[in-house]
Amino acid sequence: MRFHFTEEQQRLRDDVRAFILQERTPELVNELEWNEHQWGPAARAFVKKLGASGWVAPTWPKKWGGLEASNMDRLIIAEELSYFGVGPSFRGAGMAGPVIMHYGTEEQKEEWLPPIARGEIEFALGYTEPQAGSDVAALDIRAVDDGDYFIINGMKTFNSACHFADYHWLGARTDPDAPKHRGVSLIIVDMKSPGITVRPLWTMAGTRTNEVYYDNVRVPKKNLVGQRGRGFSQMAQALDLERMYPIGGLQRSFEELVEYVRKANIDGKRLADDQIVRRQLAEMAADLEVCRLLSFRLATILDQGRVPNYESSTLKLFLTETSSRLSHVSMKILGPYGPLLRGSHRAVLDGIVAYHHRLSVIETIYGGSSEIQRNIIALRGLGLPRA
């Protein structure tokens, strides 16, 4: 069976690609590809231009700044952005916005959704704590009722966007005596609020994540999203939406590797004639095609009005594991040139292989580790008993 885009989808793809090629600059690529989608001045300006075209939140209703497009259209846009290394991580449009749209009050929708869709504001996820990683329900940061406000104390860790985000999409415990899955609420916190301290944590890939400390931070109760104490289920739904990953960046990395193999000569022999190399590349091509079909499947499920669950985990697991395999294959094929970093005059492909090799380890952990994804697939997809 062959899959083809419709004429309208192909036009959308061509329009997005033309826009990217016109707006793409070294500064933009440096911020978004070499710093793991972290917004700087160039990215901020670029995202606002995306928002002006309706491409930040294309599936949203027009009244909230969207285009009422399909999730397949959304995937096409994300694929093009990813392929050219200018794909921001839209935590506002991808996670906070849909939850606000589904659970928020009309006042919250009017306050938050239009500026998210216009690319004017961005959110950081505030889920993980030292004792609450894969088990988000174990979070312990406290939001104490104080009249019209919550007083929040505690800390979060690995909050990757907090040093540039405008708002924190915070999971906090509002009902400490309730069962752990029922005592968590979602609260929107202005990152400029007094009492918030952000400290950097640097990953093995050289990218930045953060520790975030709350010291008697006052947040208006009107910023509570959805029902008090039901934040865990809302967060779980948002995580399912997060796992709709585009594969454009992986595809480009693979194509660059293939092009290198075509041209490279090692000890007077063409690398492309090496049977082991050819087999490894063929296997990677097959894995990438599986990733593509899984992403199409996820978009189709969303267009049918369903929230993907184990299907999201399937894509997240296979895509991040494929990314890891591709980085290992690339390192083997490049040999001693593989570990060379960006800036080295001997680096192949500008050192991107070494960067992706380190980054691929992180990808199998954040957003739910590979082990957690396998558990979800076993329990919810295959109906296996809990061990």
C-alpha positions as CSV (number, residue, x, y, z in Angstrom):
1,M,0.0,0.0,0.0
2,R,1.3,3.5,-0.8
3,F,0.3,6.6,1.1
4,H,0.1,10.0,-0.7
5,F,-0.7,13.5,0.5
6,T,-3.8,15.1,-1.1
7,E,-3.2,18.1,-3.4
8,E,-4.2,20.4,-0.5
9,Q,-1.7,18.7,1.9
10,Q,1.0,18.9,-0.7
11,R,0.4,22.6,-1.2
12,L,0.6,23.1,2.5
13,R,3.9,21.2,2.6
14,D,5.2,23.4,-0.2
15,D,4.1,26.6,1.5
16,V,5.6,25.7,4.8
17,R,8.9,24.7,3.2
18,A,9.1,27.9,1.2
19,F,8.4,29.9,4.3
20,I,11.1,28.0,6.2
21,L,13.7,28.5,3.5
22,Q,13.0,32.2,3.4
23,E,13.2,32.6,7.2
24,R,15.9,30.1,8.2
25,T,19.1,31.7,9.5
26,P,22.2,30.3,11.2
27,E,21.1,32.0,14.5
28,L,17.7,30.3,14.3
29,V,19.2,26.9,13.6
30,N,21.7,27.4,16.5
31,E,18.9,28.1,18.9
32,L,16.5,25.4,17.9
33,E,18.6,22.5,16.6
34,W,21.9,22.8,18.5
35,N,20.2,23.8,21.8
36,E,17.3,21.3,21.7
37,H,14.5,23.6,20.7
38,Q,15.2,26.3,23.2
39,W,13.8,29.7,22.3
40,G,16.1,32.7,22.0
41,P,15.5,36.0,20.3
42,A,15.6,34.5,16.8
43,A,13.2,31.7,17.7
44,R,10.8,34.1,19.4
45,A,10.6,36.2,16.2
46,F,10.3,33.1,14.1
47,V,7.5,31.6,16.2
48,K,5.5,34.8,16.0
49,K,5.7,34.6,12.2
50,L,4.5,31.0,12.4
51,G,1.6,32.2,14.5
52,A,0.7,34.9,12.1
53,S,0.1,32.1,9.5
54,G,-1.9,30.0,11.9
55,W,0.8,27.3,12.0
56,V,1.5,27.3,15.7
57,A,-1.8,25.8,16.6
58,P,-3.4,24.8,13.2
59,T,-5.9,22.4,14.6
60,W,-7.5,24.9,17.0
61,P,-10.8,26.7,16.3
62,K,-10.4,29.9,14.4
63,K,-11.9,31.9,17.3
64,W,-8.8,30.9,19.3
65,G,-6.2,31.6,16.6
66,G,-6.2,28.2,14.7
67,L,-7.1,27.2,11.2
68,E,-9.4,24.3,12.1
69,A,-7.0,22.1,10.2
70,S,-6.6,18.3,10.6
71,N,-3.9,16.7,12.7
72,M,-2.4,15.4,9.5
73,D,-1.9,19.0,8.5
74,R,-0.4,19.7,11.9
75,L,2.0,16.7,11.4
76,I,3.0,18.0,7.9
77,I,3.9,21.4,9.4
78,A,5.9,19.8,12.3
79,E,7.7,17.5,9.8
80,E,8.9,20.4,7.7
81,L,10.0,22.4,10.7
82,S,11.8,19.4,12.1
83,Y,13.5,18.5,8.8
84,F,15.1,21.9,8.5
85,G,16.2,22.1,12.1
86,V,13.8,24.9,13.1
87,G,11.2,23.0,15.0
88,P,10.4,24.6,18.3
89,S,8.9,22.5,21.2
90,F,5.5,24.0,21.5
91,R,4.6,23.2,25.1
92,G,1.9,25.8,25.1
93,A,0.3,24.8,21.8
94,G,1.0,21.1,22.2
95,M,0.1,20.5,25.9
96,A,-1.1,23.4,27.9
97,G,-3.5,24.8,25.2
98,P,-5.4,21.6,24.5
99,V,-6.0,21.0,28.3
100,I,-7.2,24.6,28.7
101,M,-9.5,24.2,25.8
102,H,-11.0,21.0,27.2
103,Y,-11.0,21.8,30.9
104,G,-10.6,25.5,31.3
105,T,-13.2,28.2,32.0
106,E,-14.3,30.6,29.2
107,E,-12.2,33.3,30.8
108,Q,-9.1,31.1,30.8
109,K,-9.6,30.3,27.2
110,E,-9.9,33.9,26.2
111,E,-6.9,34.9,28.3
112,W,-4.5,32.1,27.2
113,L,-5.4,30.5,23.9
114,P,-5.1,33.5,21.5
115,P,-1.6,34.5,22.6
116,I,-0.4,30.9,22.6
117,A,-1.7,30.5,19.0
118,R,-0.1,33.8,18.0
119,G,3.3,32.6,19.3
120,E,3.5,35.4,21.8
121,I,3.9,33.2,25.0
122,E,5.3,29.9,25.8
123,F,4.9,27.4,28.7
124,A,7.3,25.1,30.6
125,L,6.2,21.9,32.0
126,G,6.3,21.7,35.8
127,Y,5.9,18.0,36.5
128,T,9.1,16.3,37.6
129,E,10.6,16.4,41.1
130,P,13.6,14.5,42.6
131,Q,11.2,11.8,43.9
132,A,8.6,12.1,41.1
133,G,9.9,11.3,37.7
134,S,8.1,8.5,35.9
135,D,5.6,8.4,38.8
136,V,4.2,11.9,38.3
137,A,1.5,11.2,41.0
138,A,4.3,11.2,43.6
139,L,5.0,14.9,43.3
140,D,5.0,16.8,46.6
141,I,5.3,20.5,45.8
142,R,2.5,22.1,47.9
143,A,-0.1,24.7,46.9
144,V,-1.9,25.8,50.1
145,D,-5.3,27.5,50.0
146,D,-5.0,31.2,51.1
147,G,-8.3,32.9,50.2
148,D,-8.1,34.0,46.6
149,Y,-4.6,32.7,46.2
150,F,-2.5,29.5,46.5
151,I,0.8,29.8,48.4
152,I,3.2,27.4,46.7
153,N,6.4,25.9,48.2
154,G,8.7,23.2,46.9
155,M,10.9,22.4,43.9
156,K,10.8,21.0,40.4
157,T,13.7,19.5,38.5
158,F,14.4,18.9,34.8
159,N,12.1,21.7,33.8
160,S,13.8,22.4,30.5
161,A,12.1,25.5,29.2
162,C,11.9,27.5,32.5
163,H,14.8,29.8,31.7
164,F,12.9,31.2,28.6
165,A,9.2,30.3,29.2
166,D,6.7,32.9,30.2
167,Y,4.5,30.6,32.3
168,H,4.9,27.4,34.3
169,W,2.4,24.6,33.7
170,L,2.6,23.4,37.3
171,G,1.5,20.2,38.8
172,A,1.1,20.8,42.5
173,R,-0.4,19.0,45.5
174,T,-3.5,20.9,46.7
175,D,-5.0,18.1,48.8
176,P,-2.3,16.3,50.7
177,D,-4.7,14.0,52.5
178,A,-6.3,12.7,49.3
179,P,-5.0,9.6,47.5
180,K,-1.9,10.6,45.5
181,H,-3.6,10.4,42.2
182,R,-6.5,12.6,43.4
183,G,-4.7,15.3,45.3
184,V,-2.9,17.0,42.4
185,S,-4.0,20.1,40.6
186,L,-2.8,22.0,37.5
187,I,-2.0,25.7,38.0
188,I,-0.6,28.3,35.6
189,V,2.2,30.3,37.2
190,D,3.8,33.5,35.9
191,M,7.5,32.8,35.8
192,K,8.1,36.4,36.9
193,S,6.3,35.8,40.2
194,P,8.3,36.8,43.3
195,G,9.8,33.8,45.1
196,I,10.7,31.7,42.0
197,T,14.4,30.8,41.5
198,V,15.6,29.0,38.4
199,R,19.0,27.2,38.4
200,P,20.6,25.6,35.4
201,L,21.3,21.9,35.0
202,W,23.5,20.9,32.0
203,T,23.0,17.7,30.2
204,M,25.6,15.4,28.7
205,A,24.6,16.8,25.3
206,G,25.5,20.3,26.5
207,T,21.9,21.5,26.6
208,R,20.2,23.2,29.5
209,T,17.5,22.0,31.8
210,N,16.6,23.5,35.2
211,E,15.8,23.2,38.8
212,V,13.0,25.5,39.9
213,Y,12.4,26.6,43.5
214,Y,9.2,28.0,44.9
215,D,9.4,30.0,48.1
216,N,6.0,31.3,49.2
217,V,4.9,32.1,45.7
218,R,1.4,33.6,45.5
219,V,-0.7,32.5,42.6
220,P,-4.3,33.6,41.9
221,K,-6.8,30.8,42.2
222,K,-8.3,31.8,38.9
223,N,-5.2,30.2,37.4
224,L,-6.3,26.7,38.6
225,V,-7.1,24.7,35.4
226,G,-9.9,22.2,35.5
227,Q,-11.2,20.6,38.7
228,R,-9.2,20.8,41.9
229,G,-7.6,17.5,42.7
230,R,-8.0,16.1,39.2
231,G,-4.8,17.4,37.7
232,F,-3.2,14.0,37.4
233,S,-5.6,12.7,34.8
234,Q,-5.3,16.0,32.9
235,M,-1.5,15.8,32.9
236,A,-1.7,12.2,31.7
237,Q,-3.9,13.3,28.7
238,A,-1.4,16.1,28.0
239,L,1.5,13.6,28.0
240,D,-0.3,11.5,25.4
241,L,-0.6,14.6,23.2
242,E,3.1,15.4,23.8
243,R,4.2,12.1,22.3
244,M,3.2,13.1,18.7
245,Y,6.8,13.4,17.6
246,P,7.8,14.4,14.0
247,I,10.5,12.4,12.4
248,G,11.8,15.1,9.9
249,G,15.0,15.7,11.8
250,L,15.8,12.0,11.9
251,Q,15.1,11.7,8.2
252,R,17.5,14.5,7.4
253,S,20.2,13.0,9.6
254,F,19.8,9.7,7.8
255,E,19.9,11.3,4.4
256,E,23.1,13.2,5.3
257,L,24.7,10.0,6.5
258,V,23.7,8.2,3.3
259,E,25.2,11.1,1.2
260,Y,28.4,10.9,3.2
261,V,28.7,7.1,2.6
262,R,28.1,7.6,-1.2
263,K,31.1,10.0,-1.4
264,A,33.5,8.6,1.2
265,N,36.6,6.5,0.4
266,I,38.4,4.6,3.2
267,D,41.9,3.3,2.4
268,G,41.1,3.6,-1.3
269,K,37.8,1.8,-1.1
270,R,34.4,3.2,-1.5
271,L,32.5,3.1,1.8
272,A,29.2,2.5,-0.2
273,D,30.6,-0.9,-1.3
274,D,31.0,-2.1,2.3
275,Q,28.3,-4.8,2.8
276,I,28.0,-4.2,6.5
277,V,27.5,-0.5,6.0
278,R,24.9,-1.1,3.3
279,R,23.0,-3.5,5.6
280,Q,23.0,-1.1,8.5
281,L,21.7,1.7,6.3
282,A,19.0,-0.5,4.9
283,E,17.8,-1.5,8.4
284,M,17.7,2.1,9.4
285,A,15.7,3.0,6.3
286,A,13.1,0.4,7.3
287,D,13.0,1.6,10.9
288,L,12.4,5.2,9.8
289,E,9.5,4.1,7.6
290,V,7.9,2.4,10.6
291,C,8.3,5.6,12.5
292,R,6.6,7.5,9.7
293,L,3.7,5.1,9.6
294,L,3.3,5.2,13.3
295,S,3.1,9.0,13.2
296,F,0.5,8.9,10.4
297,R,-1.5,6.5,12.6
298,L,-1.4,8.8,15.5
299,A,-2.5,11.8,13.4
300,T,-5.4,9.7,12.1
301,I,-6.5,8.7,15.6
302,L,-6.6,12.3,16.7
303,D,-8.5,13.3,13.6
304,Q,-11.1,10.6,14.5
305,G,-11.6,12.5,17.8
306,R,-9.9,10.0,20.0
307,V,-7.1,10.7,22.5
308,P,-4.2,8.3,21.7
309,N,-2.9,6.3,24.7
310,Y,-0.8,3.3,24.2
311,E,-0.5,4.4,20.5
312,S,1.4,7.5,21.7
313,S,3.7,5.3,23.8
314,T,4.3,3.1,20.8
315,L,5.5,6.0,18.7
316,K,7.5,7.6,21.5
317,L,9.3,4.3,22.2
318,F,10.1,3.3,18.7
319,L,11.1,6.8,17.5
320,T,13.5,7.5,20.4
321,E,15.0,4.0,20.2
322,T,15.4,4.5,16.4
323,S,17.1,7.8,17.1
324,S,19.5,6.0,19.4
325,R,20.2,3.2,16.9
326,L,20.8,5.8,14.2
327,S,23.3,7.7,16.3
328,H,25.1,4.4,17.1
329,V,25.2,3.4,13.4
330,S,26.4,6.8,12.4
331,M,29.2,6.7,15.0
332,K,30.3,3.3,13.8
333,I,30.3,4.3,10.1
334,L,32.2,7.6,10.8
335,G,34.8,5.8,12.9
336,P,37.3,8.1,14.5
337,Y,35.6,11.1,13.0
338,G,32.3,10.4,14.7
339,P,33.2,11.8,18.2
340,L,34.6,15.0,16.8
341,L,32.7,18.0,18.1
342,R,31.3,21.0,16.2
343,G,34.1,23.4,15.5
344,S,36.8,20.8,14.9
345,H,38.4,21.3,11.4
346,R,38.2,17.5,11.0
347,A,34.6,17.1,12.1
348,V,32.3,15.3,9.6
349,L,28.8,16.8,9.0
350,D,29.8,19.7,11.3
351,G,29.9,17.5,14.4
352,I,26.2,16.9,14.4
353,V,26.7,13.1,14.8
354,A,28.5,13.5,18.2
355,Y,25.8,15.9,19.4
356,H,23.0,13.6,18.4
357,H,24.8,10.6,20.0
358,R,24.7,12.3,23.4
359,L,21.3,13.7,22.9
360,S,19.7,10.4,22.0
361,V,20.3,9.1,25.5
362,I,18.2,11.9,26.9
363,E,15.4,11.3,24.4
364,T,14.8,7.8,25.7
365,I,14.2,9.3,29.2
366,Y,12.3,12.5,29.0
367,G,8.5,12.5,28.3
368,G,8.4,9.0,29.9
369,S,11.3,6.6,29.8
370,S,11.4,3.6,27.4
371,E,10.7,1.3,30.3
372,I,7.5,3.2,31.2
373,Q,6.4,3.2,27.5
374,R,6.8,-0.6,27.4
375,N,4.7,-0.9,30.6
376,I,1.9,1.3,29.1
377,I,1.9,-0.8,25.9
378,A,1.8,-4.0,27.8
379,L,-1.0,-2.9,30.2
380,R,-3.2,-0.7,28.0
381,G,-2.4,-2.0,24.5
382,L,-2.0,-5.7,25.1
383,G,-4.2,-6.1,28.2
384,L,-1.5,-7.9,30.1
385,P,-1.8,-8.2,33.9
386,R,0.1,-5.8,36.2
387,A,3.2,-7.6,37.5
